[in-house]
């Protein structure tokens, strides 16, 4: 007898039309957010609340000789002062934030500097006072004596012999083995190898080789970091914060303070943007320690300058790419060198960048070298597909140049070499069913690709990849007597995931999305749920919601069997209606049965927890761009005239939110390409740490962004793929390729500002 596998079942399901999945209901949290009732991190208030401020280093690199807090402690209204000396000694364990693993030692040292400051803005001490004004005055009274040290701001400077060393104890992990001979700023060098790279280049008729550089940029979320804490007399610590993951925040805080996780409760407030930058903890342990010393609740809120200078931006990078191909366009070899800034502590996104750099290409011979390098800047954090945009800026420009040398259409070249199901990436991962080819075909067939161009205009294309991450999620569903359900989850809602998760439960139960009441709750109220990041939430927590709804469905069937006194196996529930196969007269709606729960056995509750796997489950998502730019030949100013983004969503649960994610990632990519950068002075100071000077694009800088959703289903019950991140990967190289089309100038560094373009023009004139 032939059986249907889970994968085949999911493919069948994913090709179906649904009643709820694929529709566009109003988001459940919309009314509170547009009316201002929703409470964000800085909105927290309680009786006796103290306000905290953090003293930050004015130096990029310095030893801390002494800290005198006596004057601050004597100021009327100051209730507590903390330094690193107030924190417990920690073991050399690790903390897993989901998209980043760091040592407890480094995390604690980043929260409050231990013996050394490693970047301007590094937290040194903190105070809690009866109001924010007193706290501001108090931090100025803390006397810190520094011994300044030379700093390094780029990977190139950090990797040269004789460079100033950030950590005397750091030794390079060289291809899996620790090098003990001398301190180094290179935390790790790894390598991925596939095939024979020398033979591959030997077969090539055309070779392209380039070097590229990118600079530090920030996620640019509107809401600054905020955390409040109350360390109760019973020993339990309660934290309210703006976070992408309440459970990782709980676990990290517990590790830093050496507490059992059961002693820490984290309530996630609404979040005003994160994009990966609100996964780490910065303020939570400091607020906790201030609360412990003062006996009162304490709130800390970063200023905008603090956000830029002391939270985690993404990395600058130095990259080299070499690609060879035959005359017919067959790519024979691909090689890359990726050196990424980690900031002050090890842990750049170079690992993910190395996995993504050639992911779109089915190539037999490849070598990828990755270097994780510490520099005197804030510790990097995730930023929407961390590492992949850097890598794509290099790879996709080299592919574009290869197409020009071969005289091939750039999409045709990519299609000829595109990854498909069964392709093994250089890092060893074998793709399941993926949509790389379908995305490229949609780009090729889009009217934008063949539209005429105007004067001084150019067109560029690029494709990018990001994983679907699985990890753990838990969901509880309770049926209400009025036929609605309450859905409890632990995933912070950044981009509409309350709706997408609720819709999956509604689809299973055959009820409208509006009949679901979703809630994001604290860490005491639901099972462990990993971070909202890695394009995992609609995929993994949605799958847990699917499982919990299936649990409810089965219990509804069992309850109906009890009421009707028939065999359970004779009852089916489809589209929210229960019916007995043995007696067609026996039928009732979901709402009818819900109304009878009280007298027929009590409440019906469904629960589910799911570990949806690690990196790359479901195959991940591919996104591509077609971009037209117009470059002013006199000034180098570049305007994006037309922009199309194509992305494989697997199955778009809520198409409006999928389109919003695609447009949002594209806008951030445009800013990264043309304007955004940390402008660093020679002494390690960020000279543009305001939103006036850090130039993010506004609506006046952008065209309408056209979206095309491709649906190649994954292994998820509804075929879902994560869509939050792949869309930020191709914009920078697509814009660079468009600039080359308009000017014949190959831009090898970001941002491609008017000054940068004119400098390249002068070099070639």
ABEGO torsion letter per residue (X at the ends): XBBBBAAAAAAAAAABBBAABGBBBBBAAAAAAAAGABBBAAABBBBGBBBBBBBBBABABBBBABBBAAAAAABBGBABBBBAAABBBBBBBBBBAGABBBBAAAAAAAABBBABBABBGBBABBBBBABAAAAAAAAAABBBBBBBBBBBABAAAAABBGBBBABAABBBBBGGBBBAABBBABABBBBBBBEBAAAAAAABABBBBBBBBBBBBBAGBABBBBBBBBBBAAGBBBBBBBBABAAAAAAAAAAAAGBBAAABBBBBBBBBEAGGAAABBAAAAAAAAAAAAAGBBBBBBBBAAAAAAABBBBBBBBBBBBBBBBAAGBBABBBBBBBBBAEABBGBAAAAAAAAAAAABBBABBBBBBBBBBBBBBBBBBBGGBGAAAAAAAAAAAAAAAAAAAGBBAAAAAAAABBBBGBBBAAGBBBBBBAAAAAAAAAAABAAAABBBBBGBBBBBBBBBBBBBBEBBBBBBBBBAAGBBBBBBABBBAAGAAAAAAAAAAAAAGBBAAABBBBBBBAAABBBBBBBEGGAAAAAAAAAAAAAAAAAAAAAAAAAAAAAGBBAAABBBBGGBBBBAABAABBBBAAAAAAAAAAAGEBBBBBBBBBAEBBGBGGEBBBBBBBBBBBBAAAGBBBBABBBBBBBAGBBABAAAAAAAAAAAAAAAAAAAAABBBBBBAAGBBAAABAAABBBBBAAABBBBBBBBBBBBBABAAGBBBAAAAAAAAAAAAAAAAAAAAAGBBBABOBBBAAAAAAAAAAAX
